[in-house]
Amino acid sequence: MPFQKLKPQVLSIIESKNLSVDHRLTEVCELLEKNIPYYDWVGFYFKNGDKNELKLRAFAGEPTDHLIIPFGKGICGQVAVTNKNFVVPDVKAQDNYIACSIYVKAEIVVPLFVNGENIGQIDIDSHTADPFSKEDELFLEFVNEEIAKILG
């Protein structure tokens, strides 16, 4: 697992004050997608103003049609409501799943909190069945905690 090796690189991107926040978010997505073999799509969704929906803000991987996701719909929409990590070992087993690609077999979504409020999330799709472990969750929580510092 390259997580320990990636942490300083994540911090370096986040601390690059000469880059816009959106540019830094995209660079973090690209870093994770390129360096973790089973991270086939990485994106950040954020609450869309006062609406009960999420809006895609940055991603790496294949373009998606899912730029807006209503709260409660799909894995991302459920995390927006529950405020809890959601690990899906097999997306076919989920009733409330929004298919982004026929190749996606598993998904992990971790909420991003600023001042205790769930304002967004990191979403990872994998073409590998059941690839996510507790280490993935802990690493993505670390990423979100660091991202929160530039959003607050």
Buried (B, 14 or more C-beta within 10 A) or exposed (E): EEBEEBBEBBEEBBEEEEBEBEEBBBBBBBBBBEEBEBBBBBBBBBBBEEEEBBBBBBBBBEEBEBEEBBBBBBBBBBBBEEEEBBBBBEBEEBEEBBEBEEEBBBBBBBBBBBEEEBBBBBBBBBBBEEBBEEEBBEBBBBBBEBBBEBBE
